[in-house]
Amino acid sequence: MKILYIAAEMVPYAKEGGLADVAGALPGALEKAGMDIKCIIPGYASIDREKYKITKCKNFKPIAIHYKGDDLKATLSKGKLPNSNVDVYFLDNDFFFGRDGIYNDPETKEGYDDNAERFVFFMRALMELVRQMEWKPDVVHLNDHQTALIAVYLQRMYADDPFFKDVKSLFSIHNLGYQGIYPKEIMWFATFDLSEYYPMSPFEFFDQVNFMKIGITFADVINTVSKTYAEEIITTAEYGFGLQGVLRSRKEDLYGIVNGIDYSVWNPESDDLIPFKYSSKDLSGKMKNKEALLKDQSLDPAGANEPLIGMISRLVDQKGFDILADCMDEMMENDLRMVILGTGQKKYHDIFSKFAKKYEGKLAVNLTYDNKLAHIIEASSDMFLMPSRYEPCGLNQLYSMKYGTVPIVRATGGVKDTVKPFSGKNPDGTGSTFEEYSSEKLMVAVSSALITFKDKNQWDRLVQNCMKQDFSWDRSAKEYIKLYEKALKK
């Protein structure tokens, strides 16, 4: 099958969230499984074209899209996805993508005011540029709301186009909380007929336009990134974010596939970003990493024999920072050290900066994103904290287990599917879990992990259980191929 994979971000070129990790790994696994796959993402100015050997495509004619009195041109550049033979195309336009930041203005930390226009331009332009490839996809794989309108373009505007005729679509929902909700005026630029905008239509959502709703409505097949999350978004208003009814109407076409991880990148035996490599058979390198990180983060080195809790996350409500803040003082009363890495809402920057000063020597807070430090935290920590309000799949709990770092997680979405509680009754478990979203239950899970840590035999077994887990993309790729086949039969 020929698969055209379209996303707004992709590792190693541009990353904002977990979608980038998926987009950077799944295409390579699909190619390995026998698919003929090509990818397209926006050509952001921040992409290091020299480093990744990205060059302009001279055999493609630029296309122009009229916008506010100007004809904005789009061109393509091309590179190879590292460690694969997958072609990655970059849709270039200086007006929309020649600025810093993927979705957000780096200065204000808020979304760009013209994000609707930026990604409509991306979708409209790529439909025209793809026709010049002399390579017709069987299925286009769309990811989140920034690519969602392509599903309706295939069904409507390009339904009779010889190139796109019979091309099917799979729409992957990575996080239903980010839907792309914009004023109805975007209908004009998206080239939708205003007669289709009326209450309860696919194009209307509480007097606005919802890109995610359009993708769900028109895609041939839909999936999200875990089986539990697929159930949660159709059964509860909390997880459905207003789209649970639309999702229920497509229930027969909705599937859940847990994300994989790229073990060529995330593996303590081969990770060049960590100071000391190690394996499940010899964990001595993990202690050396821990000692080095404590020193680097100015944490009391006497804590080397005490548990180190790592946390790599966006500092936002979704990730549980509200309940974490409520129990932070209680947590810091324990004999432990903690390292936090990530950026997010200003209120949490302020709150956790104050905690870092209050618990100097025990808590280190890094308000940035540093890929190398992320790897070091995974390789150095004894435990990884992930108290998410909701989590479609989650990747850090998967990384953590590979590194022998025990997850402390809220059992929701893909986290519930991948981390099983460890106890005397369940000695094959892989973490400490809690279900009720509260600081009290979070502390119960943390306390349980701290108690287990003191029992060397139990802790060693738990660490070995974690490191034996297999969440490779090869397994997930096979599931995606089944969905492509379902789409082709629609």
N, C-alpha and C positions, 0 to 999 in steps of 0.2 A: 504494500500500500504506500501511496505517496501522501505524506502528512505535512501540512504547513502549520507550524507552531508559532502563535502570535502572542506576545506578552509585552507589558509596559516596562518590565525590568528583568534583568538576567545577570547572574554571576558568570564571569567576573567583571562584566562591563559596567553595570549600574545596579545598585542594591538599595532598597528601602526596607523591605521586609522579607518574610519567608517565601513569597512568590519568586523572588530572584533566585533563591537556592533551588527551588523546584525546576524553574526554567533553565537553570544552568546544568542540571543533572539528568532530568528525564529524557531530553532529546538524544543524548549520548547513549542511554540505556535502550531507547527505542531503535536506534541505528544498530546497536549490537544485536538486538533481537530480530533484525532483518527488515526494518522499515526504511523507506527512502524518505528522509525528513529534512526540511529546511525551516529556518526560523527567521522571524522579523521582529525587531524592537525599534523604538525611536532612537535616532542618532544624537543623543544628548552631548552637549559640549564637554561634559566632564569625562567622557570616555577617552581613555588613552589609546589613540589610534596607532601611534608608533609602536607601543609596547605589544599590542595585539595584532599588528600587521594588517590593519584595516585599510583598504584602498577603495577609491571611487570606482563605481561600475561605469565604464565608458560605453557599454553596449546598450544602456537603458536611456531612453529619451526622457528628459524631465517632464513632469506633468504639472499643470497649474490649476489651482483652486482659488476661486474668487472670494475675497474676504475684505469687507469694509473698504471697498473701492480699489483694492490692490489684487493682483494675481500673484498668489504665493506659490512658489515653485517647490516641488519635492523631488529629490534625487535619491539614489541608493548607493551605499557603500557596502563592502563585503569583507568578511573575515571567516576564520574557522573556529568553531567552538573548541577550546583546548581539550586535548586528550581524546579527540574524535575526528571524524571526517565530515562533520555536519557543517553545512554552509549557514552562516548567520548574516542576514542583511540588516542594514541600519538605514532607516528612513530619515533623511537629512532635510532640515529646514531651519535656518538660523532664527527666523522670527519666533517660532514656537519652541524650538529645542536648543537654541544657541545661548541658553542661560544656565546658571548654576541651579542645582536642585532638580529632582525628578518630579515630585508633586508639590513640594513646599518651597517657599522662598526662604533661603538660608538665614536672612536677616530677621524676618518676622516669625519664622517657624510655622507660618500658616500656609494653607494651600494657595496656589496661584489663582488670582481672580478669573483667569481665562482657561482653567483646566478643562472645562467642557469643550471649548473651541480647540484646544491643543489636541485632545484625543479624538475628537470628531475628525479633525484634519488628518491625523494619523490613520484612522480607519478608512476614510474616503480615499486618501492618496494611495494607500497600499493596495486597495482593490484595483486601481488603475495600473499601478506599477507591476503587480503580480502577473497581469496579463502579458507582460513583455518577457516573462521568464522562459517561455517555450517549455514549460514544465507544469502540467496541470495537476493540482492536488486532488486526491480522492476525498480527503477530510481536512477541514481547517479546525485546529484545536485552539479555542479561544480561552482566555484567562482573565477573569474578573471584569469589572465594569468598563475598564479602559479599552476593551476589545469587543464588548458585548453587541454593539450595533451591527457588526459584521453578520451576525446570525440573521437579522432581518434584511440586510442588503442581499444576502444570498437567496432569501425566500421571495423577495419582492423586486427590487431594482435590477438585479442581475439574474433573475430566474430564467429569462429567455436568452441570456448571453451564451453563445456557443462555448466559450471558455469555461464559464462557471456552471453550466448546466449539469445537474446531478452531483455537484459538489456538496457534501454533507458537513454538518458542524457538530462538534462536541464543545460544550461550554463548561469550564471548570470554575467552581466557586471556591476561592481560597479563604475568603472572609466575608460573610454576608453583612457584617457591620459597616462595610464601606461600599455603598451602592451606586455612587455617582448620581446624586439628586440635584437637578439644575432647573433654573427657570424655563418655562415652556417656550420662550423665544428661541431656544437652541434647536427647536424643530426646523426652523428655516435653514440653518447652516447644515443640519444633518440631512437635509433634502427630504424630510418627511412631509407628507400631505397633511395640512392642518385639519382637514375634514376627519382625520383619524384621531384627533385629540378631543376626547369627550370623557366624562366620568366613567371610570372602571375600564376604559380601553387599555390595550397594552402600552400605550404611550402616555397615559395619565396616571399620576400618583400624587394624590392630595394637592391638586392644582399645580403640580410640577411634572418634570420628566425624570424618570428613574431608569438609568441605563441598565442596571442589573435586572430589573423587571423585564425589560425588552429582551435581554439575552435569554432569560429563563423561558419566556413565552415562545420565542422563535427558534431556539436551538433544537436540533434533532435529538440529541441526547445531552443530559446534564449530569455532572458529577460534582461531589464535594470531597474533601480530603480526609474523610474517615467515615466509617459506617455509623458510629454513634452520632456524629454531627449531622449526618444526613437525616437521622431520625429526629434529632432535636429541633432542626429548623422547620420541620413540617408539623410538629406537635405542640410547640410552645410559642407564645407571643414574645417571650424574653429573647429567644434565640432567632426567631423568624424575622424580627425587625420590620414587621408590617408586610412581609412577603410570604408569610406562611400559607395563606390561602392560594396564592399563585403557585407556590411550590406543591401544595397538595393536588392542584389540578394537573400537575405534571408528574405525579408520584410514580407512575409506571415507567417513566423515563429517567428517574433520578437514582443515582448509584453513589456508593461511598468507597473510595480507595485510599488507604492510608499512604501518606507520602513515604518515600524511601530517603536514604541519605547516601552520599557519595563517600564510600569507604576509601577511595584513593585520596580524598581530602581530609576526612575525619577518621583518623586511625592512629592511636598512640604508638604503634609499632613503626610507622613511616612518616609521621607528622614532622616536617622540617621547621615548623613555626614554634615548637616547644623545645626548651633547653635539653631535656632528657627524655629519650624514647623509652617505652616500656611495653610489657605485654601481660596477659593474664597469668602467665607462668612466672613472671618476674616483675613485681610491682615496685621494686626499689627506686626506679626512676620517677615514680609518682611522688614519693616522699621528697626526693630532691627538687622536683618542680615546685612542690608546696613550700619548701624552705626558701627557694629563690623568689617565689611570688610574695611571701610574707615580707621579705626584705625589700623587694621592689615597691610594695604598697605601703611601706612604713608601718607595718603591723608588728606587734610584739612577737619576736621570734620564739618566745617561751611557749607560744601557742602551737608549735609544730606538732605536738602530741595531742592537741585538742582538735575537735572537728572544725574544718574550714568549709563554710557554706558559700557557694558561688551563685551569682544571679546575673544573667545576661538577657536584657529585655528592653523593650520600649517602656518608658516610665509613663504609663497611661492607665486609666481606670480599668480597661479590659484585662490588663495583666495582673490585677489584684493588688496594686500599690495602695489602695485605700485601706484594705484590711491589714496589709502588712504594716502600714504606718501606725495603725491603732494598737498593734501588739509589739512594736519594735523595742520599746523599753523593757517589756517582759522578756523578749528574746535575748536581749543583750545582758540580762542578769545571769545567763548561763555561761559556762566555760566554753567559749567558741570564738572563732574569728569569721568575718564575713567580707566578701568583695562584691560590689555591684558595678556593672558596666552597662551603659545605655543612655539614651536621650529620650525626651518626651515632653510632657506637659510641664509648664513652668512651675506650677504649684508643687509638683513632686521634686523638681530640681531644688526648690527652696527647702522643702521638708527634709529631704534626705541629706542635703548639704549640712543642715543643722545637726542631724543625727551623727554625721561623720565627725563634726567638731566635738560633739558631746561624748562620743565614744572613740575618741582618738586612740589609736593603737589596737582597737578591736574591730573597727568598721572602716572600710575604704570605699569611697564612692567616686566612680569615674564617669563624669557626665559627657561622654563622647561615644563614638563607635570606633573600635580598633580591632580589626580582624585578628591580628596576631595576639593581642591580649585576650580576645575571646577564646582562642585555642588554648592559651596558657591557663586561663581560669578553668576550663573544662578538664585539663590534664592535671591541675593542682588540687582541685577541690575534692573534699570527701563527699559532699552532698550538693545537690543543685536544687534551688528553690524556684517553684513555678506555680504560684497560687491563683491562676487565671480565673477570671469571672466566666469566660468562655474561651474555648480554644479549638478552632476547626480541626487542626491536626497537631500542630506543635512539632518543632524540630529539635529544640534543645534537649528535651528529655531523651531523644534518640541518640544525639551526640553524647550526652552524659553517660548513658549506659555503656556505650562503646569504650569510654575512657575510665570505666569503673567508678563513676561518680554517681552516687545513689540519688535518684529523683525524689524530692518531696513535692507532691503535686496535688492539685484539686482534680478529682476524677470527673472530667467533663470532656466531651468531644473526643478528638483523637488521642488525648492523653489517657482517657479511660480505656481506650482500645489497646494501648501500648504499654502501660505501666500497671502491673498487678500488685496488690498489697502484699507485703512480706510479713509473716507472723509464724508463730509456732504451729498454727493450723495450716498455714500455706507456706511451707519452707522453700517453695520454688518461686515465690514472689520476687519483684524487682524494685520495690520502692515503698515509700510511706505515703499514703493517700488520705484525703478527706473529701467529703461530699458537700456538706452544708457550707455555703459561702459566708464565712464569718471569721473574725480574727481569733475567736475562741477555738474553733475547729482547726484552724491553721496551726495554732500553738500546740494542739494535741498531736498533730502529725509531726511537727518539729520535735516535740518531746519524745515521741516514739522512736524517731530516728536517732536521737541523742542517746537514748537508753540502749538501743541495739549496738551503737558504736562502741559502747563500753564492754560489750561481750565479743571478744576477738573472734571466736569461732563462728558466732552468728554473723558478725559483720563480714568476715572473709567469705562466707557462703553467699551472702547477699551481693557482694561485689562480683563474685564469679558468676552468679546468676545473670547479672546485668551484662557482663562482658560476653556472654554466650549468645545474646539475642542477635537475630539477623533481620535487619531492616534495609537490606540492599535495594537499590532501584531496579535491579533485574526482576525481582518479584513483582514490584508495582507495575513495571513496564508491560508485563504479560497481561495484567488486569486492564490496562489502558488499551491494549490491542483488541481485547474482547469488546470494549466499548466502541472502538472505531468500526468493528465489524457490525455491531448493532446499529450504528448510525447509517452505515451503507445499506442496510436492509429497510430503512425507514421509507 
